[in-house]
C-alpha cells in the first residue's frame, strides 16, 4: 500500500522555536517529542516513519499534525488533563503549611507527607504539591555553627585577605593534618563495574592500622606537599613545617593553620623565633573550614580513600602519595570568592 505524506508548511520562526524545544534540557519530555515530530514532518517523512523514530503510533502522529496545523507551536503545549478539578480551599492549604512549620507529633522529628496527610485529612500527594509550591522540605536538614572566638573577625579578615590579596613576593600555604586515616581491607574482592551494574564491595572489612597525613596546599597554584606519619604530635608537625619551609627557602612564607595544640608548643614557638620569614595565621576557633586545605582533604577522601581497600598501612600510604603525585601533575588552585564581611555576618555570633 502506498504511503502518502500529507504536506505541512513550517515557517522559519516556528522551525527555530521547535529546534529550541527539541534540544533544551528544560523542555518537558512530551513537548520535546512533539516538537521533534513536527520537525520530521517538515522534512517530508511519512507518519509511519515518524512513529518508528519517536515511539508514537501513526494515530498520535496524525493528531500532532492536526494540532500544529490548527494552532502552530502553541498547539503542541500540554493540554489540561481530564478529571475532577481540585476542591482544596485556601484555608486547608494554610493549615497544611502551618502544621508543616510546627513540630510533629511526639516521638517524631519531622513531618512526612503521609503523616501530615492523616493529620489534615487530605491525600499525601496533595501535601506533596503544597510543599513543592511553598518550597518546604521537611525531610532535609542542614547544619550551621557559630564561632565563639573573640578574635574571630580579625582572624577572618586576615586569612581571607591572604586569599584575595596575598603579599607581594610571598608564598601563602594552607596546612593541616588529616588524622587517623584507616587502612581498611574489604573481606571479599571488589566486584568491578559492568554495564548496568555499579561496582560492588562487601559491607564488612578488616582494620589494618592507621596513618596521619600532613599536607600543605600552595594557595596560588594548588600544588600539594604531603607526608604520612604514624603519629601526629607536635614533633611530627614541626618536622613537616621545616620541610615546607625548606621548599620555599629564602621566601616570606605565610602558613594558615587551625588551633590544634600541636601548633603552639614551646618548640614550635622557638623555631618561629629563629625563622622570621615564616608567619603563622590561625583560623578562628570552631571555623577550621576557612582553611583551604580542608577542601582538598574532602577531594582526597572522595576520590582516593573512601572506596579503597588496603592490606597494610604501607599500601595505604603509597596509595595516598601516588594520588598527591597525580594531583601535582595537573594542580587546581581553589579560588576564594567570599568577602570577609559576608563570612562574618553568617559565622560570627554578635
N, C-alpha and C positions, 0 to 999 in steps of 0.2 A: 504494500500500500504506500502511495506517495506521501511523503512527509511535508505538508505545506507549512510555510512560515508566514505568519501574519506580520506585515511590515510595521515597524514602530519608529517614530522620529523622536530623537532626544536632542534638545538644543545644547549648545556648548556649556551654558551656565549650569544646566542640570547634570551634564557629564562631570563637570568639576566637583559638584556637590556630592554626586554618587560615588566618585572616586574617594572623596574625603570620608564619607560614611563607611565605605567598604574597608578602608585602611586604618581608621582611627581606633586605637585600643579602647577608648571610652564609649564607643558606639555599642548599644545593646546588640546581642548576638543575632536576634531575629531581624532587626533592621539592617544589620550588616549583610545578612544573607539575601534579603530582598533587594538591597542596592546592587549586589553582585549579579543577581538575576537580571535586573534591568540593563546593566552594562552588557551582559551577554546577549540580551535581546537586541541591543543597539548594534552588536557585531553581526547580527543576522542569523544566530544559531536557532535551531528549532526548539520547541518546547520540550520534546523528549530528551534532546541533548543537554539542555539546561538542567532538567530534572536529574539526569545522571550525574552531572558535575557538582551540583549543590546539595542533592539529597532530598529534593522535593518530589512530589508527584506531578504529572503533567497538568492535573487539575489545579493544583496550587500555583503552578507557573502561569496558567491561564488567568487565575484570579489576580495575581500580581500584575500581569499585563493590563488587565482591566482597571485596577486601582490606579496605576500610573497614568493610563490614558485619560481617566476622569479627573484626577486631581494633581497630577505631577508628582514631584518628590514628596509633597505633604501627604499624598495618598498612601505612601509606604509606611508612615508612622504607625506605632502600635495603637490599636483602637480600644476603646473601653471594653472591658470584659463583661460578659453576662453574669447575672447573679443578683442577689438582693443587696442594695446599697447599704452601707454601714448606718446603723442607728445609734452609734455611740454618741452620747451627749458631751458637751464641753465640761459639764460638772464631773462626769465619770473620768474623763481624761485627766482633769485636775486632781482627782482622787488618786489615780494611779501614780501620777508624778509625785504628789505629796507623800504617799506611802513609800515610794522608792527612796526618797531623801531622808526617811526616818529609819531608825534601827529596826531590823526584822523581829520576828517572834523569838522568844527566849530559846537559847540553845543554837541559834543560827548566827553566822557572821555577816551574811549579805543575802539580799533577795535573789531568787531565781524567777524566771518567767512563770513557771508553773505554781510556785508558792504564792506569788503575788496575784496570779490569776484566780486561785482559790479564795484569796482574801478579798478580792474586789468583784468576784462573780463575772469575770469576762474570760475569753479564751486566752491561752498563753501566746498565740500569735498576735492578738490584739495588744497585749503587753509589750511584745517584741517590737511592734510597729510604733507604739508610743515612745518606747525607749529610744529607738533609732531616730524618730522625729525630734526628740529633745536632747539628743547626743548624751544619753545616760548609759553608763556601762558598769553596773554594779559588780560584775564578775572580775573587773580589773582593779588592781591596787598598785600604787606607786609609793616609793619610799622617799623621804627627804630627811635632811639633817642640818641643824644649825651648828655653827662653830661657836664655842664659848670662849675662845681665845681673846683676851682683852686687847691684844695687838693684831687682831685679825685683819683689820682694814689696812694697816701699814704693810703687813706681810703680803696681802693680796696685790696691792699696788706695786710692791717691789717685784714680785715674781712675774706678774703679767707685764710689767714694764720690761723685764728681761726678754719675754717672749716677743712683744710687739716692737720694742726699740732696744735691741741689745747694744751694749757699749761697743764703740769702735775698736777694732784690733783686739777684741777679746773673744773668748770661747765660752758659750753657755752650755752646760751639761745638766741633764736631768738624771739623777742617780737614786737607786733604791735596791733593796734586796727582796727577792721572792723566795720566801722560806718554805721549808717542809714540802718540797715537790716529791711526790711519791712515785717510786718505781713499781708500778702495778703490772702484773702479768695475768692476762685472762687465762682461765683454766682450760680453755679449748682454743684451737687456732681460729683466727678470724675467717669468716666466710666472705669471699670477695664480692664486690659489686657485679651485678649482672643486669641485663636488660629487663626492666620492670621490677627488679628486686634490689633494694638497697644493701649495702654491706651490713653484715650482722656479726655481733660478738656476744659472748656469754655475759650474763649479769654478774656472776661471781668472779673473783680474782684473788690473786695472792700478792701480799705486800712484800717487796724485796728490799726495802730500805728507803732512805730519804736523802735528798741533797738540797742545797740552797743556792740560788743564783744571784750573784751580784751583777748588776747591769748599769751601764751609763749610756744615755742617749744624747748624742750631739744635736742640739735643737736646730741648728742651721741647716744640716744636710741629712739628718735622720740616721746616720751611722751609729752602730751599737757596739760597745765593748763589753764583753761578758766573761765571767769566771764563776765556776761552780765550786762549792766548798762543802765539806761535811758539817761545819759549824757556821754560825752567823753571829759571833761575838764581836766586840769592838776590835779585837786583834785582826780578825779576817776583814772587817770593814776598813780599817786603816791600811792594811796591805793593799786592798783594791783601790783605795783613794790614791795611794802612792803610784800605783800602776797607771791610773788615769792621768795623774799629774806628769808622769814621765812622758806620756804620749803627747802632751801639749807643753813640753818643757820650754821655758822662756816666754810663754804667753800668759796674759792675765786670764785666769780661769774662774768662772762663776759656777758653783755647783748647787743645784736645787735639791733639797733633802726633806724628808719628813722628820717627825720629832722623836724617833726611836732613841732610847737611852744610849745605845751603842755609838751614836753620832756625836756625843758631847762629853766623852770621858776625858780625864786629865791628859792621857796620852795623845788623844786627838787634838785637844786644845794646844798642847805643847808643840805638836807638829805644825799646826796652823800658824803659830807664832813664828816658827822658823821658815815659813814659806809665805811671805806677804803677798805673793801674786795669786794665791788661792783664797777664794772667798766663799763661805757657806751662806746659803739663803734657805731658811726653814719655812715650810708651809705652815699655815695656821693649824692648831690642834683640832683634830676631827675633820680636816679638809685635805687629806693627802691626795685626793682625786685631782687637785690642781697641778700635781706633778705629772708631766707628760709621759714619763716612763711607765706610769700605771696603764696608760692606753696601750703601750707596746706590750706590756705583760698580758693584757687581755687578748691581743692578737696571738701571742705565743701560746697561750693556753688553748685557744680555739683551734689553731692550725697545726700545732706541733705536739702538745702534751696530752690533751684530754682523750683522744682516741688511740693513743699509743699503747703498746704492750712491751714491757721491758723485763728481761730475765734478771738483770742486775742493775745496780746503781751506775756502774761504769757505762753500761749500754744507754741508760737514760742521759747521762752527762754527754756522751758522744753525740747522741741524737740532738740535744739542745744546742751544742756547739756547731753542729752541722747547719741547724736552722739559722743561727746567727750569721754564719758564713754566707749562707744563701741570701739572707736579708741584705747583707752589706754589698752583695753583687749589684743589687738594684735598690738602694735605700730610699725610703719615702719619708720626707720630713712631715711632721704634724704642724698644721697651720692654725695658730690660735686666733680666734676671731672675737671673743667676748671682751668688752671693755671692763675695767675694774669696777666701775660704778654698777654695772649690770649684775656682776657676781656678788658684790657687797649687799645689794638690795635683796637678793634671794638667799644668801648663805649666812648672813650675819644677823643675829637677833639683837634688836635695839630696845 
